[in-house]
Amino acid sequence: MITTDMLTNYIQRIIPDAKVSVTDRTGTMDHFSIRVVSDLFKGKNLLDRHRLIYHALDEPMKDGRIHALEIKAETTDGT
Amino acid sequence: MADPIEQEIQDEIKKHKILIYGKGTKALPMCGFTRETVQFFDKYGYPYEVVDVLPNPAKREALTKMTNWPTLPKVFINGHFYGDTDILEPMEKKGELEPLLKEAFKNG
């Protein structure tokens, strides 16, 4: 099983300034909605922001600890 | 000559203006996100196609490589890749999706 802190660590390894909020959508701690806020996203379109997050979470997605993932990726000024 | 699977994908992308590669079919989506994407496009009333890639792992892998996107569903509009509803919903909110769909279906 993966915890919120572990998810946050995975993301912060690739996106150091990321503010991460995690919602367990089904109570099974493997269907998540995550919101990632970072200024590293500035100038990146939505697809590339999400690709960055998928890259950061590649391991727990491949080993099944993450079964389903909804992503919101914004800069600090909410764009 | 292009790899037959990639050729098959390219043909499908050109043929269907809205194309959803997903798990299951339009009538029987096998995963929440595929169902969500089908419902998302049902709102617009434009024709769309769902291609089930569950029975075809090689095709699923080719799509992942082609789009550099690890998950399903994968949505193509007018031949271009747009991820899934995580991408389409923010686009919709910013009013970017409607014109894109109109453009795609402009010449019938």
N, CA and C atoms of all chains as a GROMACS GRO file, in nm:
protein
  561
    1MET      N    1   0.085  -0.120   0.000
    1MET     CA    2   0.000   0.000   0.000
    1MET      C    3   0.088   0.125   0.000
    2ILE      N    4   0.040   0.231  -0.056
    2ILE     CA    5   0.117   0.355  -0.061
    2ILE      C    6   0.048   0.462   0.022
    3THR      N    7   0.127   0.543   0.094
    3THR     CA    8   0.067   0.646   0.179
    3THR      C    9   0.076   0.783   0.109
    4THR      N   10   0.005   0.878   0.164
    4THR     CA   11   0.008   1.014   0.110
    4THR      C   12   0.151   1.068   0.112
    5ASP      N   13   0.224   1.042   0.221
    5ASP     CA   14   0.361   1.094   0.230
    5ASP      C   15   0.449   1.032   0.122
    6MET      N   16   0.431   0.902   0.099
    6MET     CA   17   0.514   0.836  -0.003
    6MET      C   18   0.483   0.896  -0.141
    7LEU      N   19   0.354   0.918  -0.168
    7LEU     CA   20   0.314   0.979  -0.297
    7LEU      C   21   0.380   1.116  -0.311
    8THR      N   22   0.373   1.193  -0.203
    8THR     CA   23   0.432   1.328  -0.206
    8THR      C   24   0.582   1.320  -0.229
    9ASN      N   25   0.649   1.225  -0.163
    9ASN     CA   26   0.795   1.212  -0.181
    9ASN      C   27   0.830   1.177  -0.325
   10TYR      N   28   0.755   1.083  -0.382
   10TYR     CA   29   0.781   1.046  -0.521
   10TYR      C   30   0.774   1.169  -0.611
   11ILE      N   31   0.669   1.249  -0.588
   11ILE     CA   32   0.647   1.366  -0.675
   11ILE      C   33   0.756   1.470  -0.652
   12GLN      N   34   0.790   1.491  -0.523
   12GLN     CA   35   0.888   1.596  -0.493
   12GLN      C   36   1.030   1.560  -0.539
   13ARG      N   37   1.052   1.431  -0.564
   13ARG     CA   38   1.182   1.392  -0.619
   13ARG      C   39   1.201   1.451  -0.760
   14ILE      N   40   1.090   1.461  -0.834
   14ILE     CA   41   1.098   1.514  -0.970
   14ILE      C   42   1.058   1.662  -0.972
   15ILE      N   43   0.964   1.699  -0.881
   15ILE     CA   44   0.915   1.838  -0.877
   15ILE      C   45   0.937   1.889  -0.735
   16PRO      N   46   1.060   1.937  -0.704
   16PRO     CA   47   1.099   1.968  -0.566
   16PRO      C   48   1.007   2.065  -0.492
   17ASP      N   49   0.950   2.165  -0.564
   17ASP     CA   50   0.870   2.266  -0.491
   17ASP      C   51   0.722   2.230  -0.487
   18ALA      N   52   0.690   2.107  -0.525
   18ALA     CA   53   0.548   2.069  -0.540
   18ALA      C   54   0.475   2.070  -0.408
   19LYS      N   55   0.357   2.134  -0.409
   19LYS     CA   56   0.262   2.120  -0.297
   19LYS      C   57   0.164   2.013  -0.345
   20VAL      N   58   0.151   1.906  -0.269
   20VAL     CA   59   0.071   1.792  -0.316
   20VAL      C   60  -0.045   1.768  -0.220
   21SER      N   61  -0.168   1.760  -0.273
   21SER     CA   62  -0.280   1.718  -0.188
   21SER      C   63  -0.339   1.590  -0.250
   22VAL      N   64  -0.365   1.495  -0.162
   22VAL     CA   65  -0.405   1.361  -0.207
   22VAL      C   66  -0.542   1.327  -0.150
   23THR      N   67  -0.629   1.275  -0.235
   23THR     CA   68  -0.759   1.227  -0.190
   23THR      C   69  -0.770   1.079  -0.224
   24ASP      N   70  -0.804   0.999  -0.124
   24ASP     CA   71  -0.827   0.855  -0.148
   24ASP      C   72  -0.971   0.842  -0.193
   25ARG      N   73  -0.992   0.810  -0.322
   25ARG     CA   74  -1.128   0.818  -0.378
   25ARG      C   75  -1.217   0.703  -0.337
   26THR      N   76  -1.156   0.590  -0.298
   26THR     CA   77  -1.242   0.474  -0.272
   26THR      C   78  -1.220   0.413  -0.134
   27GLY      N   79  -1.127   0.470  -0.056
   27GLY     CA   80  -1.102   0.413   0.076
   27GLY      C   81  -1.010   0.293   0.073
   28THR      N   82  -0.958   0.262  -0.049
   28THR     CA   83  -0.869   0.145  -0.059
   28THR      C   84  -0.724   0.190  -0.077
   29MET      N   85  -0.700   0.320  -0.069
   29MET     CA   86  -0.565   0.376  -0.084
   29MET      C   87  -0.496   0.327  -0.211
   30ASP      N   88  -0.570   0.317  -0.321
   30ASP     CA   89  -0.505   0.288  -0.451
   30ASP      C   90  -0.579   0.355  -0.566
   31HIS      N   91  -0.689   0.424  -0.534
   31HIS     CA   92  -0.759   0.508  -0.634
   31HIS      C   93  -0.750   0.651  -0.583
   32PHE      N   94  -0.664   0.731  -0.645
   32PHE     CA   95  -0.635   0.862  -0.589
   32PHE      C   96  -0.676   0.976  -0.682
   33SER      N   97  -0.713   1.089  -0.620
   33SER     CA   98  -0.715   1.217  -0.690
   33SER      C   99  -0.601   1.296  -0.628
   34ILE      N  100  -0.514   1.352  -0.711
   34ILE     CA  101  -0.406   1.433  -0.653
   34ILE      C  102  -0.407   1.570  -0.720
   35ARG      N  103  -0.372   1.669  -0.640
   35ARG     CA  104  -0.357   1.805  -0.693
   35ARG      C  105  -0.213   1.846  -0.665
   36VAL      N  106  -0.144   1.884  -0.772
   36VAL     CA  107  -0.002   1.921  -0.758
   36VAL      C  108   0.012   2.067  -0.800
   37VAL      N  109   0.068   2.147  -0.710
   37VAL     CA  110   0.088   2.290  -0.739
   37VAL      C  111   0.238   2.316  -0.742
   38SER      N  112   0.287   2.369  -0.854
   38SER     CA  113   0.431   2.397  -0.866
   38SER      C  114   0.453   2.500  -0.976
   39ASP      N  115   0.552   2.585  -0.956
   39ASP     CA  116   0.582   2.682  -1.061
   39ASP      C  117   0.669   2.622  -1.171
   40LEU      N  118   0.708   2.496  -1.150
   40LEU     CA  119   0.778   2.425  -1.256
   40LEU      C  120   0.685   2.404  -1.376
   41PHE      N  121   0.553   2.414  -1.350
   41PHE     CA  122   0.455   2.393  -1.458
   41PHE      C  123   0.440   2.515  -1.548
   42LYS      N  124   0.494   2.627  -1.503
   42LYS     CA  125   0.479   2.750  -1.584
   42LYS      C  126   0.532   2.724  -1.725
   43GLY      N  127   0.453   2.761  -1.826
   43GLY     CA  128   0.499   2.745  -1.963
   43GLY      C  129   0.482   2.604  -2.015
   44LYS      N  130   0.436   2.510  -1.931
   44LYS     CA  131   0.413   2.371  -1.976
   44LYS      C  132   0.263   2.353  -2.000
   45ASN      N  133   0.229   2.288  -2.110
   45ASN     CA  134   0.085   2.264  -2.132
   45ASN      C  135   0.040   2.150  -2.042
   46LEU      N  136  -0.091   2.128  -2.039
   46LEU     CA  137  -0.150   2.030  -1.945
   46LEU      C  138  -0.092   1.891  -1.968
   47LEU      N  139  -0.080   1.851  -2.094
   47LEU     CA  140  -0.031   1.716  -2.122
   47LEU      C  141   0.108   1.696  -2.062
   48ASP      N  142   0.196   1.796  -2.081
   48ASP     CA  143   0.334   1.782  -2.031
   48ASP      C  144   0.339   1.788  -1.879
   49ARG      N  145   0.249   1.863  -1.818
   49ARG     CA  146   0.243   1.866  -1.671
   49ARG      C  147   0.207   1.725  -1.621
   50HIS      N  148   0.106   1.668  -1.683
   50HIS     CA  149   0.063   1.534  -1.639
   50HIS      C  150   0.171   1.431  -1.668
   51ARG      N  151   0.240   1.443  -1.783
   51ARG     CA  152   0.349   1.349  -1.814
   51ARG      C  153   0.457   1.354  -1.708
   52LEU      N  154   0.485   1.475  -1.657
   52LEU     CA  155   0.586   1.491  -1.552
   52LEU      C  156   0.544   1.415  -1.427
   53ILE      N  157   0.417   1.425  -1.392
   53ILE     CA  158   0.365   1.359  -1.272
   53ILE      C  159   0.362   1.207  -1.294
   54TYR      N  160   0.322   1.163  -1.412
   54TYR     CA  161   0.323   1.018  -1.440
   54TYR      C  162   0.466   0.965  -1.432
   55HIS      N  163   0.561   1.047  -1.480
   55HIS     CA  164   0.702   1.006  -1.474
   55HIS      C  165   0.745   0.990  -1.328
   56ALA      N  166   0.703   1.084  -1.244
   56ALA     CA  167   0.741   1.080  -1.102
   56ALA      C  168   0.679   0.959  -1.033
   57LEU      N  169   0.560   0.920  -1.076
   57LEU     CA  170   0.488   0.810  -1.010
   57LEU      C  171   0.498   0.679  -1.089
   58ASP      N  172   0.594   0.673  -1.180
   58ASP     CA  173   0.607   0.556  -1.267
   58ASP      C  174   0.617   0.425  -1.186
   59GLU      N  175   0.699   0.425  -1.083
   59GLU     CA  176   0.722   0.301  -1.007
   59GLU      C  177   0.595   0.250  -0.939
   60PRO      N  178   0.527   0.334  -0.855
   60PRO     CA  179   0.407   0.283  -0.787
   60PRO      C  180   0.291   0.256  -0.884
   61MET      N  181   0.296   0.315  -1.003
   61MET     CA  182   0.189   0.282  -1.101
   61MET      C  183   0.219   0.145  -1.161
   62LYS      N  184   0.346   0.121  -1.190
   62LYS     CA  185   0.385  -0.006  -1.254
   62LYS      C  186   0.367  -0.123  -1.158
   63ASP      N  187   0.393  -0.100  -1.025
   63ASP     CA  188   0.382  -0.213  -0.933
   63ASP      C  189   0.241  -0.227  -0.875
   64GLY      N  190   0.149  -0.143  -0.924
   64GLY     CA  191   0.009  -0.164  -0.887
   64GLY      C  192  -0.036  -0.094  -0.760
   65ARG      N  193   0.059  -0.030  -0.687
   65ARG     CA  194   0.015   0.039  -0.564
   65ARG      C  195  -0.080   0.154  -0.599
   66ILE      N  196  -0.062   0.210  -0.720
   66ILE     CA  197  -0.158   0.309  -0.768
   66ILE      C  198  -0.240   0.241  -0.878
   67HIS      N  199  -0.370   0.227  -0.853
   67HIS     CA  200  -0.454   0.161  -0.953
   67HIS      C  201  -0.520   0.263  -1.044
   68ALA      N  202  -0.564   0.373  -0.984
   68ALA     CA  203  -0.631   0.476  -1.065
   68ALA      C  204  -0.588   0.612  -1.012
   69LEU      N  205  -0.570   0.707  -1.103
   69LEU     CA  206  -0.515   0.836  -1.064
   69LEU      C  207  -0.581   0.948  -1.142
   70GLU      N  208  -0.639   1.045  -1.069
   70GLU     CA  209  -0.691   1.166  -1.132
   70GLU      C  210  -0.594   1.278  -1.096
   71ILE      N  211  -0.561   1.359  -1.191
   71ILE     CA  212  -0.456   1.460  -1.168
   71ILE      C  213  -0.507   1.601  -1.197
   72LYS      N  214  -0.472   1.694  -1.106
   72LYS     CA  215  -0.485   1.837  -1.133
   72LYS      C  216  -0.344   1.895  -1.116
   73ALA      N  217  -0.300   1.969  -1.213
   73ALA     CA  218  -0.164   2.023  -1.208
   73ALA      C  219  -0.169   2.172  -1.238
   74GLU      N  220  -0.137   2.254  -1.139
   74GLU     CA  221  -0.151   2.399  -1.155
   74GLU      C  222  -0.025   2.470  -1.108
   75THR      N  223  -0.009   2.595  -1.150
   75THR     CA  224   0.100   2.677  -1.097
   75THR      C  225   0.047   2.745  -0.970
   76THR      N  226   0.136   2.815  -0.900
   76THR     CA  227   0.095   2.873  -0.771
   76THR      C  228  -0.013   2.981  -0.791
   77ASP      N  229  -0.019   3.042  -0.910
   77ASP     CA  230  -0.127   3.140  -0.929
   77ASP      C  231  -0.250   3.076  -0.993
   78GLY      N  232  -0.255   2.941  -0.981
   78GLY     CA  233  -0.378   2.872  -1.017
   78GLY      C  234  -0.405   2.862  -1.165
   79THR      N  235  -0.301   2.886  -1.248
   79THR     CA  236  -0.328   2.868  -1.391
   79THR      C  237  -0.277   2.732  -1.438
   80MET      N  238   0.829   0.039  -4.451
   80MET     CA  239   0.683   0.029  -4.433
   80MET      C  240   0.659   0.038  -4.280
   81ALA      N  241   0.560   0.119  -4.242
   81ALA     CA  242   0.532   0.139  -4.098
   81ALA      C  243   0.491   0.005  -4.037
   82ASP      N  244   0.522  -0.009  -3.914
   82ASP     CA  245   0.481  -0.128  -3.837
   82ASP      C  246   0.329  -0.142  -3.850
   83PRO      N  247   0.279  -0.264  -3.877
   83PRO     CA  248   0.134  -0.279  -3.904
   83PRO      C  249   0.045  -0.225  -3.793
   84ILE      N  250   0.089  -0.241  -3.670
   84ILE     CA  251   0.004  -0.191  -3.559
   84ILE      C  252  -0.001  -0.038  -3.562
   85GLU      N  253   0.117   0.023  -3.587
   85GLU     CA  254   0.117   0.170  -3.591
   85GLU      C  255   0.034   0.219  -3.708
   86GLN      N  256   0.042   0.145  -3.819
   86GLN     CA  257  -0.038   0.183  -3.936
   86GLN      C  258  -0.186   0.175  -3.902
   87GLU      N  259  -0.223   0.069  -3.832
   87GLU     CA  260  -0.364   0.050  -3.794
   87GLU      C  261  -0.409   0.168  -3.707
   88ILE      N  262  -0.322   0.208  -3.615
   88ILE     CA  263  -0.357   0.320  -3.527
   88ILE      C  264  -0.371   0.449  -3.610
   89GLN      N  265  -0.274   0.471  -3.697
   89GLN     CA  266  -0.279   0.594  -3.779
   89GLN      C  267  -0.408   0.599  -3.861
   90ASP      N  268  -0.445   0.484  -3.916
   90ASP     CA  269  -0.569   0.481  -3.997
   90ASP      C  270  -0.691   0.513  -3.909
   91GLU      N  271  -0.693   0.454  -3.790
   91GLU     CA  272  -0.807   0.478  -3.701
   91GLU      C  273  -0.816   0.624  -3.659
   92ILE      N  274  -0.700   0.682  -3.632
   92ILE     CA  275  -0.699   0.823  -3.588
   92ILE      C  276  -0.752   0.914  -3.698
   93LYS      N  277  -0.717   0.879  -3.823
   93LYS     CA  278  -0.764   0.964  -3.935
   93LYS      C  279  -0.913   0.942  -3.957
   94LYS      N  280  -0.957   0.817  -3.940
   94LYS     CA  281  -1.095   0.783  -3.974
   94LYS      C  282  -1.195   0.844  -3.876
   95HIS      N  283  -1.162   0.845  -3.748
   95HIS     CA  284  -1.260   0.890  -3.647
   95HIS      C  285  -1.220   1.025  -3.589
   96LYS      N  286  -1.305   1.123  -3.603
   96LYS     CA  287  -1.270   1.259  -3.557
   96LYS      C  288  -1.257   1.263  -3.405
   97ILE      N  289  -1.341   1.182  -3.336
   97ILE     CA  290  -1.321   1.165  -3.191
   97ILE      C  291  -1.300   1.016  -3.168
   98LEU      N  292  -1.185   0.983  -3.115
   98LEU     CA  293  -1.151   0.841  -3.097
   98LEU      C  294  -1.101   0.819  -2.955
   99ILE      N  295  -1.163   0.723  -2.889
   99ILE     CA  296  -1.125   0.691  -2.751
   99ILE      C  297  -1.068   0.548  -2.749
  100TYR      N  298  -0.939   0.537  -2.721
  100TYR     CA  299  -0.883   0.404  -2.695
  100TYR      C  300  -0.903   0.378  -2.546
  101GLY      N  301  -0.970   0.268  -2.514
  101GLY     CA  302  -0.998   0.247  -2.372
  101GLY      C  303  -1.012   0.100  -2.336
  102LYS      N  304  -1.068   0.080  -2.218
  102LYS     CA  305  -1.091  -0.057  -2.171
  102LYS      C  306  -1.239  -0.086  -2.186
  103GLY      N  307  -1.272  -0.180  -2.276
  103GLY     CA  308  -1.412  -0.214  -2.298
  103GLY      C  309  -1.466  -0.138  -2.418
  104THR      N  310  -1.598  -0.146  -2.437
  104THR     CA  311  -1.657  -0.084  -2.556
  104THR      C  312  -1.750   0.029  -2.515
  105LYS      N  313  -1.804   0.097  -2.616
  105LYS     CA  314  -1.897   0.208  -2.590
  105LYS      C  315  -2.014   0.157  -2.507
  106ALA      N  316  -2.066   0.040  -2.548
  106ALA     CA  317  -2.184  -0.014  -2.479
  106ALA      C  318  -2.145  -0.072  -2.343
  107LEU      N  319  -2.023  -0.127  -2.336
  107LEU     CA  320  -1.983  -0.193  -2.210
  107LEU      C  321  -1.843  -0.148  -2.169
  108PRO      N  322  -1.834  -0.023  -2.119
  108PRO     CA  323  -1.701   0.022  -2.073
  108PRO      C  324  -1.657  -0.063  -1.953
  109MET      N  325  -1.532  -0.102  -1.952
  109MET     CA  326  -1.485  -0.192  -1.846
  109MET      C  327  -1.410  -0.118  -1.737
  110CYS      N  328  -1.403   0.014  -1.749
  110CYS     CA  329  -1.333   0.086  -1.642
  110CYS      C  330  -1.396   0.222  -1.627
  111GLY      N  331  -1.388   0.273  -1.504
  111GLY     CA  332  -1.455   0.398  -1.469
  111GLY      C  333  -1.414   0.513  -1.560
  112PHE      N  334  -1.284   0.520  -1.589
  112PHE     CA  335  -1.238   0.634  -1.668
  112PHE      C  336  -1.285   0.625  -1.812
  113THR      N  337  -1.292   0.503  -1.866
  113THR     CA  338  -1.344   0.491  -2.003
  113THR      C  339  -1.491   0.531  -2.004
  114ARG      N  340  -1.566   0.484  -1.902
  114ARG     CA  341  -1.709   0.521  -1.895
  114ARG      C  342  -1.722   0.672  -1.882
  115GLU      N  343  -1.638   0.732  -1.797
  115GLU     CA  344  -1.644   0.877  -1.776
  115GLU      C  345  -1.618   0.953  -1.906
  116THR      N  346  -1.524   0.901  -1.986
  116THR     CA  347  -1.489   0.968  -2.112
  116THR      C  348  -1.604   0.955  -2.212
  117VAL      N  349  -1.668   0.838  -2.213
  117VAL     CA  350  -1.784   0.818  -2.302
  117VAL      C  351  -1.895   0.915  -2.263
  118GLN      N  352  -1.920   0.926  -2.133
  118GLN     CA  353  -2.026   1.017  -2.087
  118GLN      C  354  -1.990   1.163  -2.119
  119PHE      N  355  -1.862   1.192  -2.109
  119PHE     CA  356  -1.814   1.328  -2.136
  119PHE      C  357  -1.851   1.368  -2.279
  120PHE      N  358  -1.824   1.280  -2.374
  120PHE     CA  359  -1.852   1.313  -2.514
  120PHE      C  360  -2.000   1.299  -2.548
  121ASP      N  361  -2.073   1.216  -2.471
  121ASP     CA  362  -2.218   1.205  -2.497
  121ASP      C  363  -2.284   1.342  -2.484
  122LYS      N  364  -2.231   1.426  -2.398
  122LYS     CA  365  -2.291   1.559  -2.377
  122LYS      C  366  -2.291   1.642  -2.505
  123TYR      N  367  -2.188   1.620  -2.588
  123TYR     CA  368  -2.172   1.707  -2.705
  123TYR      C  369  -2.255   1.661  -2.825
  124GLY      N  370  -2.283   1.529  -2.829
  124GLY     CA  371  -2.367   1.482  -2.939
  124GLY      C  372  -2.291   1.458  -3.068
  125TYR      N  373  -2.161   1.482  -3.067
  125TYR     CA  374  -2.083   1.449  -3.188
  125TYR      C  375  -2.057   1.299  -3.190
  126PRO      N  376  -2.045   1.239  -3.309
  126PRO     CA  377  -2.015   1.095  -3.316
  126PRO      C  378  -1.873   1.068  -3.267
  127TYR      N  379  -1.857   0.957  -3.196
  127TYR     CA  380  -1.722   0.919  -3.152
  127TYR      C  381  -1.710   0.767  -3.154
  128GLU      N  382  -1.588   0.718  -3.154
  128GLU     CA  383  -1.563   0.574  -3.159
  128GLU      C  384  -1.484   0.533  -3.035
  129VAL      N  385  -1.516   0.414  -2.984
  129VAL     CA  386  -1.437   0.360  -2.873
  129VAL      C  387  -1.368   0.234  -2.924
  130VAL      N  388  -1.239   0.228  -2.909
  130VAL     CA  389  -1.165   0.107  -2.950
  130VAL      C  390  -1.113   0.041  -2.823
  131ASP      N  391  -1.154  -0.082  -2.802
  131ASP     CA  392  -1.113  -0.158  -2.684
  131ASP      C  393  -0.972  -0.214  -2.706
  132VAL      N  394  -0.877  -0.172  -2.623
  132VAL     CA  395  -0.741  -0.224  -2.641
  132VAL      C  396  -0.706  -0.331  -2.537
  133LEU      N  397  -0.802  -0.363  -2.452
  133LEU     CA  398  -0.776  -0.470  -2.352
  133LEU      C  399  -0.734  -0.600  -2.418
  134PRO      N  400  -0.805  -0.643  -2.527
  134PRO     CA  401  -0.765  -0.770  -2.588
  134PRO      C  402  -0.640  -0.761  -2.674
  135ASN      N  403  -0.577  -0.643  -2.681
  135ASN     CA  404  -0.465  -0.629  -2.774
  135ASN      C  405  -0.347  -0.557  -2.708
  136PRO      N  406  -0.272  -0.629  -2.620
  136PRO     CA  407  -0.164  -0.565  -2.544
  136PRO      C  408  -0.057  -0.500  -2.632
  137ALA      N  409  -0.029  -0.558  -2.749
  137ALA     CA  410   0.075  -0.500  -2.836
  137ALA      C  411   0.032  -0.362  -2.885
  138LYS      N  412  -0.097  -0.351  -2.918
  138LYS     CA  413  -0.149  -0.221  -2.965
  138LYS      C  414  -0.148  -0.122  -2.849
  139ARG      N  415  -0.184  -0.172  -2.730
  139ARG     CA  416  -0.188  -0.085  -2.612
  139ARG      C  417  -0.047  -0.030  -2.585
  140GLU      N  418   0.053  -0.116  -2.600
  140GLU     CA  419   0.193  -0.075  -2.577
  140GLU      C  420   0.238   0.026  -2.683
  141ALA      N  421   0.198   0.001  -2.808
  141ALA     CA  422   0.236   0.094  -2.918
  141ALA      C  423   0.177   0.232  -2.892
  142LEU      N  424   0.052   0.234  -2.844
  142LEU     CA  425  -0.013   0.362  -2.815
  142LEU      C  426   0.058   0.435  -2.703
  143THR      N  427   0.099   0.360  -2.600
  143THR     CA  428   0.168   0.422  -2.487
  143THR      C  429   0.299   0.485  -2.532
  144LYS      N  430   0.370   0.412  -2.618
  144LYS     CA  431   0.499   0.466  -2.669
  144LYS      C  432   0.475   0.588  -2.757
  145MET      N  433   0.376   0.577  -2.843
  145MET     CA  434   0.348   0.684  -2.940
  145MET      C  435   0.310   0.815  -2.870
  146THR      N  436   0.235   0.802  -2.760
  146THR     CA  437   0.180   0.924  -2.697
  146THR      C  438   0.261   0.965  -2.573
  147ASN      N  439   0.355   0.876  -2.531
  147ASN     CA  440   0.427   0.903  -2.405
  147ASN      C  441   0.327   0.932  -2.292
  148TRP      N  442   0.228   0.842  -2.285
  148TRP     CA  443   0.118   0.860  -2.189
  148TRP      C  444   0.086   0.720  -2.136
  149PRO      N  445   0.104   0.694  -2.007
  149PRO     CA  446   0.102   0.556  -1.959
  149PRO      C  447  -0.037   0.496  -1.936
  150THR      N  448  -0.142   0.580  -1.938
  150THR     CA  449  -0.270   0.526  -1.894
  150THR      C  450  -0.373   0.520  -2.007
  151LEU      N  451  -0.482   0.451  -1.975
  151LEU     CA  452  -0.602   0.451  -2.061
  151LEU      C  453  -0.712   0.516  -1.982
  152PRO      N  454  -0.810   0.581  -2.048
  152PRO     CA  455  -0.825   0.594  -2.192
  152PRO      C  456  -0.727   0.694  -2.253
  153LYS      N  457  -0.715   0.689  -2.384
  153LYS     CA  458  -0.637   0.786  -2.463
  153LYS      C  459  -0.730   0.844  -2.568
  154VAL      N  460  -0.745   0.976  -2.567
  154VAL     CA  461  -0.839   1.041  -2.658
  154VAL      C  462  -0.766   1.114  -2.770
  155PHE      N  463  -0.815   1.092  -2.894
  155PHE     CA  464  -0.766   1.167  -3.009
  155PHE      C  465  -0.883   1.247  -3.067
  156ILE      N  466  -0.857   1.376  -3.095
  156ILE     CA  467  -0.957   1.458  -3.162
  156ILE      C  468  -0.894   1.514  -3.289
  157ASN      N  469  -0.960   1.487  -3.402
  157ASN     CA  470  -0.910   1.538  -3.530
  157ASN      C  471  -0.764   1.499  -3.553
  158GLY      N  472  -0.730   1.379  -3.510
  158GLY     CA  473  -0.595   1.327  -3.534
  158GLY      C  474  -0.492   1.366  -3.431
  159HIS      N  475  -0.533   1.448  -3.331
  159HIS     CA  476  -0.435   1.492  -3.230
  159HIS      C  477  -0.467   1.430  -3.095
  160PHE      N  478  -0.362   1.405  -3.016
  160PHE     CA  479  -0.377   1.340  -2.886
  160PHE      C  480  -0.411   1.442  -2.777
  161TYR      N  481  -0.511   1.408  -2.694
  161TYR     CA  482  -0.550   1.499  -2.586
  161TYR      C  483  -0.560   1.430  -2.451
  162GLY      N  484  -0.491   1.319  -2.431
  162GLY     CA  485  -0.491   1.257  -2.298
  162GLY      C  486  -0.627   1.198  -2.264
  163ASP      N  487  -0.684   1.247  -2.153
  163ASP     CA  488  -0.815   1.196  -2.109
  163ASP      C  489  -0.895   1.310  -2.046
  164THR      N  490  -0.995   1.277  -1.965
  164THR     CA  491  -1.081   1.386  -1.914
  164THR      C  492  -1.004   1.477  -1.818
  165ASP      N  493  -0.893   1.429  -1.762
  165ASP     CA  494  -0.812   1.519  -1.679
  165ASP      C  495  -0.760   1.638  -1.761
  166ILE      N  496  -0.750   1.616  -1.893
  166ILE     CA  497  -0.703   1.723  -1.983
  166ILE      C  498  -0.824   1.794  -2.044
  167LEU      N  499  -0.924   1.713  -2.084
  167LEU     CA  500  -1.037   1.768  -2.158
  167LEU      C  501  -1.126   1.856  -2.070
  168GLU      N  502  -1.140   1.819  -1.944
  168GLU     CA  503  -1.228   1.901  -1.857
  168GLU      C  504  -1.173   2.041  -1.835
  169PRO      N  505  -1.044   2.056  -1.800
  169PRO     CA  506  -0.990   2.193  -1.789
  169PRO      C  507  -1.001   2.269  -1.922
  170MET      N  508  -0.981   2.200  -2.034
  170MET     CA  509  -0.994   2.266  -2.164
  170MET      C  510  -1.138   2.315  -2.182
  171GLU      N  511  -1.231   2.228  -2.141
  171GLU     CA  512  -1.374   2.263  -2.154
  171GLU      C  513  -1.403   2.388  -2.071
  172LYS      N  514  -1.352   2.390  -1.948
  172LYS     CA  515  -1.376   2.505  -1.858
  172LYS      C  516  -1.321   2.633  -1.918
  173LYS      N  517  -1.208   2.621  -1.990
  173LYS     CA  518  -1.146   2.742  -2.047
  173LYS      C  519  -1.206   2.774  -2.184
  174GLY      N  520  -1.309   2.696  -2.224
  174GLY     CA  521  -1.377   2.723  -2.351
  174GLY      C  522  -1.295   2.684  -2.472
  175GLU      N  523  -1.196   2.596  -2.451
  175GLU     CA  524  -1.108   2.560  -2.564
  175GLU      C  525  -1.160   2.439  -2.641
  176LEU      N  526  -1.253   2.362  -2.578
  176LEU     CA  527  -1.291   2.236  -2.640
  176LEU      C  528  -1.397   2.253  -2.750
  177GLU      N  529  -1.498   2.332  -2.719
  177GLU     CA  530  -1.609   2.351  -2.815
  177GLU      C  531  -1.558   2.393  -2.954
  178PRO      N  532  -1.475   2.495  -2.964
  178PRO     CA  533  -1.427   2.535  -3.097
  178PRO      C  534  -1.347   2.425  -3.166
  179LEU      N  535  -1.276   2.347  -3.084
  179LEU     CA  536  -1.196   2.238  -3.139
  179LEU      C  537  -1.286   2.132  -3.203
  180LEU      N  538  -1.396   2.101  -3.134
  180LEU     CA  539  -1.489   2.000  -3.187
  180LEU      C  540  -1.561   2.053  -3.310
  181LYS      N  541  -1.600   2.182  -3.304
  181LYS     CA  542  -1.668   2.243  -3.420
  181LYS      C  543  -1.576   2.236  -3.542
  182GLU      N  544  -1.450   2.270  -3.520
  182GLU     CA  545  -1.351   2.269  -3.630
  182GLU      C  546  -1.338   2.128  -3.687
  183ALA      N  547  -1.335   2.030  -3.595
  183ALA     CA  548  -1.314   1.890  -3.638
  183ALA      C  549  -1.430   1.845  -3.727
  184PHE      N  550  -1.552   1.890  -3.696
  184PHE     CA  551  -1.670   1.841  -3.770
  184PHE      C  552  -1.720   1.942  -3.871
  185LYS      N  553  -1.638   2.047  -3.895
  185LYS     CA  554  -1.681   2.158  -3.980
  185LYS      C  555  -1.723   2.108  -4.119
  186ASN      N  556  -1.632   2.030  -4.184
  186ASN     CA  557  -1.668   1.993  -4.320
  186ASN      C  558  -1.734   1.854  -4.323
  187GLY      N  559  -1.823   1.833  -4.228
  187GLY     CA  560  -1.910   1.716  -4.231
  187GLY      C  561  -1.840   1.588  -4.194
   0.00000   0.00000   0.00000
